Amino acid sequence: MAHKARISAVAIVWLDLAVNAIHALAHSGANKWLSFLGNAFVVVVILIAPLVSLFLFHTARLEWLGALLLFLSMLAAFLFGVWNHFLLSGSDNIGHVPPGVWQQPFQVTAVLLTILQAAGIGIGIWCLSEAISAHALRRAEIGSTVRERRVNGEM
């Protein structure tokens, strides 16, 4: 995978995690709590999955899986955030945060997360494209080496 794609993936994951940490503080400060399933989704899909994707990027054979996981986790996080923060009329909606010290941080981080996760989707697609191209190139090189050995009588 191209160095720029990998660096972009690392940057978007860590930025997203940092803003998520601030958003979690805003949730707590504004006394806005998710359900058990909502919390489980946030922990597994939004926080852990992107980190696992970065780990998979360091394994050549599993780069594509890391890219796919990055794309899917960012897509899921984006949809979850848009649904809960902007579309669903509930306690997690940015319009329903009571006035106070945590209202603006909650709203700003909700918007920032949407932007970062949209960028993460794009970076995930870019990384997936790079990983698939690299895999195809490796397969072509292996096929070329095998054909060369057959021609030279080594197989």
C-alpha positions as CSV (number, residue, x, y, z in Angstrom):
1,M,0.0,0.0,0.0
2,A,1.2,3.5,-0.8
3,H,2.9,5.4,2.1
4,K,0.6,8.4,1.7
5,A,-2.5,6.2,2.0
6,R,-1.1,4.5,5.1
7,I,-0.2,7.8,6.8
8,S,-3.6,9.2,6.0
9,A,-5.3,6.1,7.6
10,V,-3.2,6.5,10.7
11,A,-3.9,10.2,10.9
12,I,-7.7,9.9,10.4
13,V,-8.0,7.0,13.0
14,W,-6.1,8.9,15.7
15,L,-7.9,12.2,15.0
16,D,-11.2,10.4,15.1
17,L,-10.3,8.8,18.4
18,A,-9.2,12.1,19.9
19,V,-12.5,13.8,18.9
20,N,-14.4,10.8,20.2
21,A,-12.7,11.2,23.6
22,I,-13.8,14.8,23.7
23,H,-17.3,13.9,22.5
24,A,-17.5,11.2,25.3
25,L,-16.6,13.9,27.9
26,A,-19.4,16.1,26.4
27,H,-21.8,13.2,26.6
28,S,-21.0,12.8,30.3
29,G,-21.0,16.5,31.0
30,A,-24.3,17.0,29.3
31,N,-25.7,14.0,31.1
32,K,-26.5,12.2,27.8
33,W,-26.1,8.5,28.0
34,L,-26.3,5.8,25.4
35,S,-28.0,2.5,25.8
36,F,-26.0,-0.6,26.6
37,L,-26.2,-1.6,22.9
38,G,-25.3,1.9,21.8
39,N,-22.2,1.9,24.1
40,A,-21.2,-1.6,22.9
41,F,-21.4,-0.4,19.3
42,V,-19.3,2.7,20.1
43,V,-16.7,0.7,21.9
44,V,-16.4,-2.2,19.3
45,V,-17.1,-0.5,16.0
46,I,-16.1,3.1,16.5
47,L,-13.2,2.8,18.9
48,I,-11.6,-0.7,18.6
49,A,-12.2,-1.6,14.9
50,P,-10.2,1.3,13.4
51,L,-7.3,0.5,15.7
52,V,-7.4,-3.1,14.6
53,S,-7.4,-2.0,11.0
54,L,-4.2,-0.1,11.6
55,F,-2.6,-3.2,13.1
56,L,-3.7,-5.2,10.0
57,F,-2.0,-2.6,7.7
58,H,1.4,-3.9,9.1
59,T,0.7,-7.4,7.8
60,A,1.3,-7.5,4.0
61,R,-1.1,-10.4,3.4
62,L,-3.8,-8.7,5.5
63,E,-3.5,-5.1,4.3
64,W,-6.7,-5.5,2.3
65,L,-8.5,-6.7,5.4
66,G,-7.3,-3.7,7.4
67,A,-8.4,-1.4,4.6
68,L,-11.8,-3.1,4.4
69,L,-12.2,-2.9,8.2
70,L,-11.2,0.8,8.2
71,F,-13.8,1.5,5.4
72,L,-16.6,-0.5,7.1
73,S,-15.9,0.9,10.6
74,M,-15.8,4.5,9.4
75,L,-19.0,3.9,7.3
76,A,-20.8,2.4,10.3
77,A,-19.6,5.2,12.6
78,F,-20.7,7.8,10.1
79,L,-24.2,6.3,9.7
80,F,-24.5,5.8,13.5
81,G,-23.5,9.4,14.2
82,V,-25.7,11.0,11.5
83,W,-28.7,8.9,12.6
84,N,-28.3,9.7,16.3
85,H,-26.9,13.2,16.2
86,F,-28.9,14.7,13.4
87,L,-31.9,12.6,12.2
88,L,-33.3,10.7,15.2
89,S,-35.3,12.9,17.6
90,G,-33.8,11.7,20.8
91,S,-31.5,12.5,23.7
92,D,-28.4,12.1,21.5
93,N,-29.6,14.6,18.9
94,I,-27.6,17.8,18.9
95,G,-30.7,19.9,19.0
96,H,-31.8,18.3,22.3
97,V,-28.7,19.0,24.4
98,P,-29.7,21.3,27.2
99,P,-28.1,24.7,27.3
100,G,-25.0,24.8,29.4
101,V,-21.2,24.4,29.4
102,W,-21.3,21.1,27.5
103,Q,-23.9,22.0,24.8
104,Q,-21.4,23.6,22.4
105,P,-18.6,21.0,22.8
106,F,-21.2,18.2,22.2
107,Q,-22.5,19.9,19.1
108,V,-19.1,20.8,17.7
109,T,-17.6,17.3,18.3
110,A,-20.7,15.7,16.7
111,V,-20.1,17.7,13.5
112,L,-16.4,17.1,13.6
113,L,-16.9,13.4,14.0
114,T,-19.2,13.4,11.0
115,I,-16.6,15.2,8.9
116,L,-13.7,13.0,10.1
117,Q,-15.7,9.8,9.5
118,A,-16.7,10.9,6.0
119,A,-13.0,11.5,5.3
120,G,-12.3,8.1,6.9
121,I,-14.7,6.4,4.5
122,G,-12.8,8.0,1.6
123,I,-9.4,7.1,3.0
124,G,-10.7,3.5,3.6
125,I,-11.7,3.3,-0.1
126,W,-8.3,4.7,-1.1
127,C,-6.5,2.2,1.1
128,L,-8.6,-0.7,-0.2
129,S,-7.9,0.3,-3.8
130,E,-4.1,0.5,-3.0
131,A,-4.2,-2.9,-1.2
132,I,-6.1,-4.6,-4.0
133,S,-3.7,-3.2,-6.6
134,A,-0.6,-4.3,-4.5
135,H,-2.1,-7.7,-4.2
136,A,-2.8,-8.0,-7.9
137,L,0.8,-6.9,-8.6
138,R,2.2,-9.5,-6.2
139,R,0.1,-12.2,-7.9
140,A,1.3,-11.1,-11.3
141,E,4.9,-11.2,-10.1
142,I,4.5,-14.7,-8.7
143,G,2.8,-15.9,-11.9
144,S,5.7,-14.4,-13.9
145,T,8.3,-16.1,-11.7
146,V,6.5,-19.5,-12.0
147,R,6.3,-19.2,-15.8
148,E,9.9,-18.2,-16.0
149,R,10.9,-21.3,-13.9
150,R,8.8,-23.5,-16.1
151,V,10.5,-22.2,-19.3
152,N,13.9,-22.6,-17.7
153,G,13.1,-26.2,-16.6
154,E,13.4,-25.5,-12.9
155,M,9.9,-26.9,-12.2
